[in-house]
Amino acid sequence: MSHSGAIRTARAGVNIALVKYWGKASALDNLPAVGSLSLTLDGLGTTTTVEFDDALSTDAFTLDGVAQPLDTRVPALLDEVRVLAGIRARAAVRSINSVPTAAGLASSASGFAALGLAAFAAAGLEVSGPPSAALVDCVRRGSGSAPRSLLGGFVRLDRDSGGVRAVSTGSAPWSVCIIVARVAFGPKDVSSRDGMAHSRDTSPFYAAWVDTHAADLDAAEAAIAARDLSALGEVMEFSTMKMHACMLASRPALRYWAPGTLAALDAVHALRRAGVSAWATMDAGPHVKVLCATEDAARVRAALEPACLGTLTCGVGAAAQLIEERVP
Ligand code: DP6
């Protein structure tokens, strides 16, 4: 079937895991070993235009206007979409990240969520209503954290029989924010994907990480339902430190922290001693992300800024959506 000229654009927000995903049940299928729970952020994200064109002989991908080597994950997602839609046309994919390049926060999650939604829509697949199981599965194969960026606010992702299921949790608005404290420059040494495989293969703590994970998801979901920021922050820090303990016990150790990571953590602990409900998390990188009430944001920023290179404040973001403007 000809599918020339089918072009759609989608935007998806970055998400930060409060209960972390680390490890795969199947590397081949990129199936997570554990669920996760996240907050989608406003202000930071990816906008992607997908244009199917019969005249193209290969897929093409530009990021922030620069042609990218076609890593297998982008064409693999497009291949899945072509199979589902019964089309053969190759696609031109153009993405823009609204993440400051130096912030070290470029996100595969918002990238694959925006790519999946735009590609599904351009291929004529179903995109109305909540994300379909097919879309969730497709973006999950691109990146395990990507289904969380299809939805807004707090999102819980669980394994299910076929793959994963992502649902919004905590429907009423809650005025919280994430303040990102940037503590180092430069890209990370070890990708999440490689780091997860290394932890699974060598860390004696990996089995304990997987076995104790579900309880954290339930505790975080209950804290969100109760609008209990301290309970949510406490389980977020617990999940974060367990994940980093598992990484550190890998052989050789996987250490994503920089000196500034500890300085920012000290600032968060000092805030708590002073009575501010501020809580820290780190991913596969050195930066510290601080969860707090929006009304405390100025105070938290003031405490973090002397300890880091700069901060970014993000509120609660919306679900991924199709938009009219195209990435040129
Ligand atoms: C530490 O989703 O980037 O940020 O599935 O291999 O693409 P792949 O991994 P990715 O891993 C994210 C790991 C994390 C924790 C999290 O976001 O849950």
Residues whose N, C-alpha, C, O or C-beta is under 5 A from the ligand:
A	BS01	DP6	A17 V19 K20 Y21 S36 S108 G142 S143 G144 S145 S192 R193 D283 A284
